[in-house]
Amino acid sequence: MSRGPRTTGGPYDPPTPRRELTVTSADGSRLHVEEHGREDGPTVVLVHGWTCSTAFWGPVVRRLAGDHRVFVYDQRGHGRSPAVGPDGYSTDALADDLCAVLDAAGSRAVVAGHSMGGMTVMAAAGRPQLRERVAAALLCNTGSSRLLDESTVAPLRAGRLRYRIQKAVLGSSLPLGPVTPLGMRVLRYATMGPGATKEQIQACARIVHACPRTVRAFWARKVLAVLDLDANLASLDLPVGVIAGEKDRLTPPVLSRRLAEALPNCTGLTELPGLGHMTPLEDPDAVAGAVAALVRDHLADGARREAEQRNTPPAQAPAGKESA
């Protein structure tokens, strides 16, 4: 009999997984993976972004785990997934890691990626595992190219000076140090909307400050600063929803609008008013609702058939919120 989610602690503390496992990627990198929720529910895979970890998805996991089988994993070098050598940071590595997790999950799934997690989904476009394993996807606060050109973290007019400053800041390997009131103010300005609560900012700061500084710098320099996945979008022809935060400085809504226009089968673009880059923390109801809607519309029937083959009753996907 399947066990439901164990969600001890506060709303922004990571829930206790039903199962933990280690998955090996194509180059031998080891990934920490957690399974939450119902064993007989439709499968969801959540992919976190730059400087985050499985803990980032805690509020969304809590909302999905009652009716879904939810997998989260630490991107290489983040959380409990060991760091790799300098050559191990690339969009191909991101795609390899996601494909390894999809194989481990073993069922068709809806995949949601936030920021670099969304880039991970785009990087895997056209891979056999994505075509065979993924029924639909959600891209949150992300872009396929021109990140530093469009980012507004530096409060300057668009141009070469802003680009250079943002490249230097995001690619810095300086330690962030302990979480302090000043550090939280800086993090809030860069990553969250004006309505973010103190509890949300504290949770975000704990997660981001825990990322090793060399890992943070390698991903920024080797992937984010030079990202160009535009050519992959035509191959991402499954149903894809897009979410943006109106006040997102790191990946402004213009990047999401470009995605929605370029994707062959975009199910809709939702721009969340007043929110910043960290929408899964700032409005987990909206993000979980969008995931649940994709499950209901594109995965639920397949999950029901799989459950019937296993002679177990399927979990009914909640209606959730429709993406606009």
C-alpha positions, -999 to +999 in steps of 0.1 A: +000+000+000+014+034-010+024+059+017+013+095+014+037+124+019+054+130+052+055+168+055+069+175+089+083+210+096+073+244+083+058+252+049+093+261+035+111+232+050+118+202+027+094+174+032+107+139+041+109+118+010+093+084+007+124+070-009+160+083-016+182+069-044+214+076-062+213+078-100+244+076-122+245+099-152+262+092-186+296+105-175+295+086-141+283+116-121+262+106-091+229+124-085+209+125-053+172+118-061+142+118-039+107+103-044+077+118-027+040+112-026+019+083-038+035+053-054+004+048-075+001+084-086+009+100-120+047+108-121+060+143-119+097+153-121+108+187-108+142+202-119+156+230-098+177+259-111+211+275-105+223+276-069+193+257-056+186+221-045+157+197-039+147+219-009+137+246-033+107+226-045+095+218-009+063+240-011+054+226-045+061+190-035+038+195-005+009+205-028+015+177-053+024+148-032-011+139-020-021+129-055+012+124-075+044+105-075+069+133-073+107+130-081+131+158-073+169+157-077+199+178-070+216+190-101+253+181-102+273+201-077+241+212-059+227+198-027+238+163-021+249+156-057+288+158-057+306+184-077+323+175-109+355+186-127+356+218-148+346+199-179+314+185-164+294+218-167+275+220-199+240+219-213+247+183-226+255+173-190+222+188-178+204+168-205+222+136-196+214+140-159+177+146-166+175+116-189+191+094-162+165+105-137+137+099-161+150+064-167+151+058-130+116+070-125+105+044-150+071+060-160+059+086-183+059+119-165+052+156-166+085+175-161+087+210-146+120+230-147+127+263-130+154+286-144+184+264-152+160+235-147+140+248-176+172+250-196+178+214-187+145+204-203+153+225-234+188+209-236+172+175-236+148+183-265+150+156-291+166+130-267+149+096-269+142+096-232+123+129-234+102+117-263+095+083-246+092+094-210+077+129-210+041+137-217+043+174-211+065+200-196+064+233-177+091+259-181+093+284-152+113+316-151+137+306-178+150+314-213+168+298-242+194+325-249+206+361-243+202+358-206+228+385-197+215+408-224+180+408-210+187+405-173+180+436-153+198+427-120+222+457-126+199+488-125+214+502-157+202+508-193+206+479-216+240+479-232+276+467-230+282+481-195+252+463-180+262+431-197+297+432-184+286+440-148+261+412-148+285+388-162+311+396-135+285+395-107+268+362-117+301+345-125+318+356-093+333+328-071+334+351-040+318+334-010+283+346-001+290+340+036+263+335+063+227+346+058+225+381+071+198+408+069+219+426+043+224+394+023+187+388+024+179+423+011+203+418-018+189+384-026+153+397-025+162+425-049+179+402-073+156+372-072+122+379-057+092+402-061+084+431-038+056+411-020+079+382-010+075+374+027+103+373+052+098+335+055+101+331+018+133+352+016+149+333+045+141+300+028+155+312-005+187+326+012+193+293+031+192+274-002+212+297-023+239+303+003+244+266+006+256+262-030+294+258-032+309+290-046+330+272-073+299+253-085+280+285-087+307+302-107+313+273-131+276+270-140+274+308-145+305+311-167+302+279-187+265+277-192+244+307-183+267+334-197+269+316-231+236+299-233+221+294-267+194+267-269+172+284-295+179+257-321+165+231-296+131+246-293+117+231-326+125+196-312+106+203-279+073+195-297+054+180-267+028+202-249+047+229-229+034+255-205+054+286-197+054+306-164+070+340-159+073+364-130+063+400-138+092+414-117+118+387-126+152+405-129+172+373-137+151+360-165+127+388-174+093+380-190+106+389-224+125+356-224+093+337-216+074+354-243+100+344-268+097+308-257+060+308-260+062+321-295+089+297-306+077+264-290+058+242-315+031+232-289+029+259-262-002+253-241+000+289-227+020+316-211+012+327-176+028+359-163+023+361-125+019+397-114+043+411-088+064+380-086+101+377-092+124+349-103+116+324-075+079+317-084+078+281-069+086+297-036+066+329-041+035+313-054+037+275-050-001+272-056+002+286-091+031+264-100+017+233-085-016+240-102+000+244-136+018+211-131-014+194-120-032+208-150-006+193-174-009+160-156-047+160-160-047+171-196-018+150-209-008+122-185-037+111-164-051+086-188-017+070-193-011+069-156-045+052-151-036+025-176-002+019-160-019+016-126-044-009-140-016-030-153-001-030-118-035-038-104-034-007-082-060+021-082-046+053-097-046+086-079-069+112-094-050+143-105-064+174-090-078+200-112-052+227-102-051+260-120-052+264-157-023+282-173-034+312-192 
